[in-house]
Structure formats: C-alpha cells, structure tokens
Amino acid sequence: MKKLNFWQRLLLCFVVVLPLMYLNLFFKADKQQVDQTVSNEQKSAVKSPAITTSKVKKLKTKGLARYIGVSTLSFRETFGEPLQTFASAENIEWQQYGTSASEYMLVGSDQNTGKIVTIYTVGKSSAKNVLQVGMSLKKLRQKVKLSSNFKLSLNEQVAQLKLSANDLVTRPLVAFKNGSYAISYFDSNTKKITAIAYMAKNELLRSQIYRVSSQTPLPVQYSSTVDWNAIQLPLQSSTLALINVKRNLAKKEPYMSSTELNKVAKKISMTIDEKPQKYFSKKQMKQYRLLKSERLVDATSLLLTSKTKIKQLLKDAGVDPKSYGICYGAPVTAPTQLLTGQTKISTFWQKLIYADASEVGIYYDKACLTAVYRKKI
C-alpha cells in the first residue's frame, strides 16, 4: 500500500478526525446542559416548597409558656391540685385553678398523652410572663415583631397559619423557643389584652383559630365519643366560675348559683327540644340537628336572639318573660370560648357578663348551653 505523504495525512485529519472531535464536543455540551437543567430543577424543588413564610422571631421561654408540653403530674407539683377537673368534647381534660382574676387558670391536658397542651389566663399574673393581661398592643409590638405567617411541621409535612389584618390587632400570635405559642386576646374598646392562651402546636392547629393551609389532615377537632352526662355538671360549674371572674373585672356583682334557676334552665332547654322549629328558622334548624346528632365538626354558631321568639319560649315553659332573661347558645365545648370573644357566640357571653342580675341558672346538653337569670325589678 502506498504511504500517505504529509499533506495527504493533514487533509485526512481535516476530513475525518476534526468532524468527529466537533461531534463529541457537541454531545458533551448537550449532556452538560441537560444535567444542569435537571440540577436546577432539583434545587428549585428543594428551595421552593409548597408553603413558604418569612422567619418568625421566637421569644425566650418564660412564665407559663414553660409548662406547655410538661406532664400534668409535673404541673401539679408546682401549682397544686386544681379546684375541679372535667373532660370535654375536644379530647382535653380541663383543670380549673383559682377563682380570682389574678389566680384563675384553665389548664387543658391531652387525654391521651397526659401532657399540658393549653393554659388560659384572664388576670394579671405574678408569674414572669413575657405577655401580661392589661398590656397594650403598642407595648406588645415593642417586645416582639408580630408576624402574619407561621410555618409549622406536621407529620413530616408543613402547615401554614395565616393571620388576617384583623387577627393582628385582636388576637396576634407569638412563638416561643420551646415550640409553644401564645394568643393575646385584645378588648375592642380598651385595646388591651383581656386574656392569654398558651398552646402546643397540635392544639393550635386543632383549634383552627386562624386560617390553615396544610397538605396533610389536621389534628381531630372533636372526640368521636363523648360522655355528655359526665361533662354536664362540671362544665356548668366551671362556666359560672369564669363568668364571675369576668363580672368581677367588669365591676359587676358575682352571680349566686340558684338550684331553682338551674331547674328553670333545664325546663327551657326541654321546651326547645320538644318543638325546636317553633323557635328557630330553617337555617338555624339545620345547625340544631347537627348539634343534637353530635356532628360538632359540621356545626356553626346557633344563637336564640329573636326577642319575640324568646318571649314565646318563656311563656311556653311557664316562665314570666318580665322577670327572667335567658341566653341560649351553641356549640359550647369549654368555658374558654368566653375568653376569646372572637365568634358569634361572644354576644351570648357578653349578655351574661353584663346582665343586671344577681342569680343565675345554667343547663348544658350536647354542646347547647342555656342560662337563665332573674332580672332586678
């Protein structure tokens, strides 16, 4: 075979070898571009989760916030035995401490774990709490930068709480370094804190006080089985105790519990149950049926507010409308609703707190609470 001279070999390089080199570089560059695209997509998936929030400044854990998540036994070693305990429709066992505004606490523990998940206070406390009843919104803002978005881990996913503009001035939320949270409830007139609720993460989500976005189911709001008979008397008693604390703060004389009026309240409740359509509209009847069938998760507020129908109800129950006033509201699952004042049922509580009366009777049946007071004539 004839050997190729230098120029022939050079020509062969241009014709065959160089095109192969260019093709290799082309495919290599294309591969790098694909790899870079995949890498960018992967990074984007990591850095951009479905839920994003700004970083929330967490407060140093002080005062009552320290007890969220501890066992009920440990809590009682510090604060002693409660005045009374009772279960609820929310899988929580409530413990009432104190009767004065400064001493009163309503403490909730998870019935399954036995750990403290929420603490409500209504008066100025001697404890070294970061938050105090009577504190103004301005002072609260000086202590912590309020946030409207909170990101909470839940079942290896993320839940997001979104506070509205109204939430930020009526019930702002703050976080503590131990993983607990606190809601400060502000009075619309004084613009000062009237109650504080300390909560564990799961309790905050379960309560659904704020708008929640979550990719996983939230903790169950209500128990599937409720012993209403066991709840009845202690809830009536605890509700009266809290009403009297609030009346004291409002400079009103405390109510005396009346056995006679308790019976009247029960009679009025039974009169409603006999023919509810006589006192409720069609829309209200839907809520009434949900409540009586124990479908609390589907029910919304049910209030008896029509003066004409209240007058008729009292006559049907054999009660003088001129001598007695009544409040009928639902769903009531714990006295804590009296502290929050954020739902339609707050009008129910306000009427009881400020009524010009000295005696009251209370009857509770399947989340429906009837209260009767004797008017001063």
Secondary structure, 3 states (H helix, E strand, C coil): CCCCCHHHHHHHHHHHHHHHHHHHHHHHHHHHHHHHHHHHHHHHHHHCCCCCCCCCCEECCCHHHHHCCCEHHHHHHHHCCCCEEEECCCCEEEEEECCCCCCCEEEEEECCCCEEEEEEECCCCCCCCCCCCCCEHHHHHHHCCCCCEEEEEECCEEEEEECCHHHHHHCCEEEECCCCEEEEEECCCCCEEEEEEEECHHHHHHHCCCEEEECCCCCCCCCCCCCHHHHHHHHHHHHHHHHHHHHHHCCCCCCEECHHHHHHHHHHHHHHHHCHHHCCCHHHHHHHHHHHCCCHHHCCCEECCCHHHHHHHHHHCCCCCCCEEEEEEECCCCCCHHHHCCCCCHHHHHHHHHCCEEEEEEEEECCEEEEEEEECC
